[in-house]
C-alpha cells in the first residue's frame, strides 16, 4: 500500500439544474465520480512533509480569501501527461480564473512550497470525464455554460481508492452586494 497523499480541493456550488447535468455526465464518463464530487483541485496530491503545518496553512489562506464566483463556458479535451492514452474533458472558467490562480499561488507558499509541481502548469478546471481518445473527448464537449461559486476548501487525504475529507476550510465571506 502506498502512503496517503494530501490535497486541497473545492467542491463547486452550482445551481440544481447545472449540478444534475454535471453529475449525470460525470456518472457516465468520469471514473472518479463515485469517489469525489464535482470540484476544482488547488493543491495537488502529494506526500505531506508536515501535515499539521500544511493543514494550518491551507485553513489560514482560506480564511482570508473571498469566495470565488465563476462561470464555466468552455469545454476542452486535454491529454493527461501522467496517464498516456487518457484524455480528460475539462470545463474551464471564463470568469473567476484569475482569482483561482491567485488562490493556487497563495496555497503553494509556506509549508507547501516544496510540493509545487513546476512540470504541470496550473489550469483551473472542473474535470467531467475521462476518455481513451481525444476524438471521443472532443465529441463529448458539447455546449457547456455553468455558473457557480467556490466557498470553501477541503483538505483531503487520498489513499489508493479512498478519499477522506480531513477538514473543511471556508473561504472568507464576500461582502454583501
N, C-alpha and C positions, 0 to 999 in steps of 0.2 A: 504494500500500500504506500502511496506517495504521501508526503507531508501536506497538510491542509494549506491552502493558499488564502490570502486575504485580498479583498477587493472592496471598492465603494461604487455603488450604483444608485441611480434614482429611478424609482418606479414612476412612470408618467401618469399624470392625472389627465383624463380625457373625457369628453362628452360621452354619454352612454352609447350612442349610436356608433361613434368612432371606436370606442373600446370594443364593442361587439364585433365590428368589422375586422379590426386588427386581430382580436383573439381568434376569430374563426379562420382567418388567413394563416395565422401562426400555428394553429392546431393542425392545419393541413400541410404546412410547409416548413415549420421550424422544429427540429428535434429537441430544442431546449424549452419548448413551450410548457411541458409538464413541470419543468424544474424551476423556471423563473418567469415572473410576469413581464409584460412589456416594460422596457427600461432603457436608460442610457447609462453606459458604464463610464465612470470618471476616473477611477483608479483601477487599472487592470490587474487581474490575478497575479500575485507574486508571493514568494516566501517572505513572511514578515521577519524583520530584523528585531524589532521591539514592538510587539503587538499593542501593548498598553499605550506607548507613546504615539503610535500611528493612529490608534482609535481616538485618542485625546486630540490630536492634530486635526483629524477629519471633523470631529464634533466642533472644534473651535472655528474652523473655516466655515462650516455650515452655519454656525450661529451668527456669523457676521455677513453672510451672503444673502441678498434678497432672493425671493422665489423667482424662478425664471419662466416667463411666458414664452411660448414658441408656436410656430406654425410649420408643419411639415408639408411641403408642396412637391417635392421631387423624390422619385424612387430611383435608386442606382444599383446596378448589378456590379458587385465588387469581388474580384478574385481574392481568396483567402491566402495570404502569404504563409500562414502557418500550417495550412492543410491543402496541399496541392490537389487540384481536381474539384475543389469545393468553391462555389460562388454564392455569396450572400446577397440577399436583397435588403438594401438599407432604405429607410425613409430619412431624408435629410432635411434639416431645419432651414427654411428660407428666412425665418425671423427667429431671434434668440441665439443664433450660433455664436456671435462674439462673446456673449455673456457665458455661454457654456465653455468656450475656450479659456476665458479668464478663470472660471472656477477650476477647470482641469489644471491650469498652470499653478494656481494657488495651492491646490492639494498636493502637488508634487514638490513643494518646498519642505523645509524642515526634515522630519524623520523619514519622509517618503522620497527624498531627492535621489537616493541610490536605486530606487525601484523604477524610475522613469525609463521607458523603452524608447530610446532615441532612434531605433531602427524601424519603429512603427509610428508614423505621424498620427496625431490625434485628429480624427474626423468625427465630430458629434453625429450620432445616428441612432436610430431605433432599428434593430435587426428584426425582420419579419419573416425571413425564410432562408433556407439553405438548399442549394440545388447542385446537381452533379455536373452541370454545364452552364456556360454563360448564356447560351441561347434560351434555355429554359427559364433562367432568371430574368432575362430581358422580356420574354413573353409575359411573365407574371407581373412585370412592372407596369400595370395599368395605371390609370389616373388615381393618385392619392393626394388628398388635401385635408389635413387634420390639424386642429389647434389644440393646445393643451398647456400644462404647467408642470414644472418641477418644484415641489415644495419641501422635499426632504432628501437626504442621502441615507442609504442603508449601508452599514459596514457589515460585510458578509464573510463567511469562511466557506471555501469551496474545497471539498474533499471527494475526488473521484466523481461520483454521480449524485452527490448531495450538496445542497446549498443551505447554509444555516445563517439566518439573519441574527447578527450579534447585537446590533444597536441601530436605532433609527435616530438620525440627526436632522431635526427640522431646519430648513433654511429660515433666515430672518424674515419675518412677516413684512410684506410690502406695505408702504403707507396707503391709506385709503385713497381711491381715485376721486 
